[in-house]
Amino acid sequence: MNDDTTAGTPRFAIRNQIAEITLDRPHHHNRIDPDDLAPLMAHLQTVRESHECRALVITGTGTQTFSSGYTLTAIVEQLDGRFEAFLDALEQCPLPTICALNGSVYGGATDLALCCDFRIGVTGAQMFMPAARIGLHYYPGGMRRYVTALGVANAKRLFLTGITIDAAEMLRIGFLTDLIDTNALNERVAHYVDAIRACEPGVVQSMKTQLNQIAAGERDALVSRRGYEDSLASEELRARLAALKR
């Protein structure tokens, strides 16, 4: 492989109320290096603190691979809590998150995708989780996300065998939210973004938080009516209902 002299640290931008993180090592399958984790965490913090952003999109450069995950040569000595902390922070991001999988996805990048609310994949893509093949017992947060999103049977199939599955199977088991042709990826992302923009941002954030809590088995979240009652009393609800009557 040739070195990519212009790419490296993930790129970050906010345009038209949408934040975007782009993994930018196409000649190395958009791997995530240890030195990327500090800027990635900083980008997430910027998103959390922004009063402008309505959604976060994560994608990769090129058409071959979304990401091959954490750099293999750094696993033994540099796979510390930073990578897991970044994934947990991404999962807990209050804004809707869209993973635009521009190609195949491997290893820790599959967990990164599962941290996002929506995963849009392209035909021809593949995924696999090689942890057992390289002798790595995966960290519990990642296994939880696999089980929650895909069910324990599919989590076992992928973790305990390291098999490769294709895009159609990724869609069938729920790893992908949508599966489309490569040339339609940007259009489908824009469709999701436009739909999110049409929703009331405070309600989107409060419902995302409660849905995540319910999925995590938090008992209080199953019965909490605070968000519901707050929205009933809001002027935003009245204004939007009035607009529908016009």
C-alpha positions in Angstrom: 0.0 0.0 0.0 1.1 3.5 -0.7 1.3 6.0 2.1 -1.4 8.7 2.0 0.5 11.9 2.6 -2.5 14.1 2.7 -4.8 12.1 5.0 -4.6 11.1 8.6 -6.4 12.6 11.6 -10.1 12.4 11.2 -11.6 15.5 9.7 -14.4 17.5 11.4 -16.8 20.1 10.1 -20.2 21.6 11.0 -22.3 22.7 8.0 -25.9 23.6 7.9 -26.5 22.5 11.5 -24.9 19.0 10.8 -21.6 17.9 12.3 -19.6 15.4 10.3 -16.6 13.3 11.4 -14.7 11.7 8.4 -12.2 8.9 9.0 -9.5 9.8 6.6 -6.9 7.0 5.9 -8.3 5.4 2.8 -5.0 3.7 1.9 -5.1 2.0 5.3 -8.8 1.2 5.3 -9.6 4.3 7.5 -8.1 2.7 10.5 -8.3 4.5 13.9 -4.9 5.2 15.4 -4.2 5.9 19.1 -3.4 9.5 18.3 -6.8 9.9 16.8 -8.7 9.4 20.0 -8.0 12.8 21.6 -9.2 14.8 18.6 -12.2 12.4 18.2 -13.2 13.1 21.8 -12.7 16.8 21.3 -15.0 16.7 18.3 -17.7 14.9 20.3 -17.4 17.5 23.0 -17.8 20.3 20.4 -21.0 18.6 19.2 -22.4 18.2 22.7 -21.7 21.9 23.5 -23.0 23.3 20.2 -26.3 25.1 20.2 -26.3 24.8 16.4 -26.0 21.1 15.6 -29.0 18.9 15.0 -27.2 15.7 14.1 -23.8 14.0 13.8 -22.8 12.0 10.7 -19.7 9.7 10.8 -18.3 8.4 7.6 -15.1 7.4 5.9 -13.1 8.5 2.9 -13.2 6.4 -0.3 -15.5 3.6 -1.4 -13.8 0.5 -0.3 -13.8 0.6 3.5 -15.7 2.6 6.2 -13.1 1.6 8.7 -11.0 -1.4 9.7 -11.2 -0.4 13.4 -8.3 0.1 15.8 -4.8 -0.2 14.4 -3.7 -3.8 14.8 -0.1 -3.0 15.7 -1.3 -0.8 18.6 -3.6 -3.3 20.2 -1.2 -4.9 22.7 0.5 -1.8 24.1 -2.0 1.0 23.3 -5.5 -0.4 23.4 -6.3 1.2 26.7 -9.4 2.8 28.0 -9.3 5.7 25.5 -10.9 3.8 22.6 -13.7 2.4 24.8 -14.3 5.8 26.4 -14.7 7.4 22.9 -17.2 4.7 21.9 -19.2 5.1 25.1 -19.2 8.9 24.6 -20.4 8.4 21.0 -23.2 6.1 22.2 -24.3 8.7 24.8 -24.2 11.7 22.3 -27.5 13.5 22.9 -28.0 14.3 19.2 -29.1 11.7 16.6 -26.1 10.0 15.1 -25.8 8.6 11.6 -23.1 6.2 10.5 -22.7 6.4 6.8 -20.9 3.2 6.0 -19.2 4.0 2.7 -17.8 0.5 2.5 -16.9 -2.5 4.5 -16.4 -2.4 8.3 -14.2 -4.5 10.5 -13.2 -5.0 14.2 -13.7 -2.1 16.5 -15.3 -0.1 13.8 -18.3 -2.4 13.9 -18.8 -1.3 17.5 -18.4 2.3 16.5 -21.2 1.8 14.0 -23.4 0.2 16.7 -22.9 3.3 18.9 -24.8 5.3 16.3 -28.6 5.5 16.1 -28.7 4.8 12.3 -26.4 2.8 10.1 -26.7 3.2 6.4 -24.7 0.7 4.4 -23.9 0.1 0.7 -24.2 -2.9 -1.5 -21.0 -5.0 -1.7 -19.9 -4.2 1.8 -18.9 -6.8 4.3 -18.3 -7.0 8.1 -16.5 -9.2 10.5 -15.4 -9.2 14.2 -11.9 -10.8 14.4 -11.4 -10.5 18.2 -11.4 -14.3 18.9 -9.1 -14.9 15.9 -6.4 -12.6 17.2 -6.9 -13.8 20.8 -8.7 -10.7 22.2 -11.5 -11.1 24.7 -13.6 -8.1 23.7 -14.5 -5.4 26.3 -18.0 -5.6 27.9 -19.4 -2.4 26.5 -18.9 -3.6 22.9 -20.4 -7.0 23.6 -23.4 -5.3 25.3 -24.0 -3.2 22.1 -23.8 -6.3 19.9 -26.3 -8.2 22.1 -28.7 -5.2 22.4 -28.7 -4.4 18.7 -28.4 -7.8 17.1 -29.5 -10.3 19.8 -27.4 -12.8 21.6 -27.5 -15.5 18.9 -26.1 -13.1 16.3 -23.6 -11.7 18.7 -22.3 -15.2 19.5 -22.1 -16.0 15.8 -20.0 -13.0 15.0 -17.8 -13.0 18.1 -17.2 -16.7 18.5 -16.5 -17.5 14.9 -15.1 -14.4 13.3 -17.0 -15.1 10.1 -17.6 -12.6 7.4 -21.1 -11.6 6.5 -22.3 -9.6 3.5 -24.4 -6.5 3.3 -27.7 -8.3 2.8 -27.1 -10.3 6.0 -26.0 -7.1 7.8 -29.4 -5.7 7.0 -31.2 -8.8 7.9 -29.8 -9.1 11.4 -30.3 -5.4 12.2 -26.7 -4.2 11.9 -27.8 -1.9 9.1 -30.8 0.4 9.3 -30.7 0.9 5.5 -28.9 -0.7 2.6 -28.6 1.2 -0.7 -26.4 1.5 -3.8 -23.1 3.3 -3.2 -24.0 6.2 -5.4 -27.1 6.9 -3.3 -25.4 7.1 0.1 -25.3 10.9 0.3 -28.9 11.2 -0.8 -30.1 8.7 1.9 -28.1 10.5 4.6 -29.6 13.8 3.5 -33.1 12.1 3.7 -32.4 11.2 7.4 -31.0 14.7 8.1 -34.0 16.5 6.6 -36.3 14.3 8.7 -34.4 15.0 11.9 -34.4 18.8 11.1 -38.2 18.6 10.8 -38.5 17.3 14.4 -38.5 19.3 17.6 -34.9 19.0 18.8 -35.6 18.9 22.5 -38.1 16.1 22.2 -35.7 14.2 19.9 -32.9 14.4 22.5 -35.2 13.5 25.5 -36.7 10.5 23.6 -33.2 9.3 22.5 -32.1 9.4 26.1 -35.1 7.5 27.4 -35.0 4.9 24.6 -31.3 4.2 25.4 -32.1 3.9 29.0 -35.0 1.5 28.3 -32.6 -0.6 26.0 -30.1 -0.7 28.9 -32.7 -2.1 31.2 -33.0 0.9 33.5 -36.2 0.2 35.4 -37.0 3.9 36.1 -36.9 4.7 32.3 -39.7 2.2 31.7 -42.2 4.2 33.8 -40.8 7.8 33.7 -43.3 10.2 32.3 -41.3 13.4 32.8 -40.4 13.9 29.2 -43.9 13.1 28.0 -45.5 15.5 30.5 -43.0 18.3 29.8 -43.7 18.1 26.1 -47.5 18.2 26.8 -47.0 21.5 28.7 -44.7 23.0 26.1 -45.4 26.0 23.8 -43.6 24.2 21.0 -46.2 21.5 21.0 -49.0 24.1 20.8 -47.3 26.0 18.0 -46.6 22.9 15.9 -50.2 21.6 16.4 -51.6 25.0 15.4 -49.4 25.1 12.3 -50.9 21.7 11.2 -54.4 23.2 11.4 -53.7 26.0 9.0 
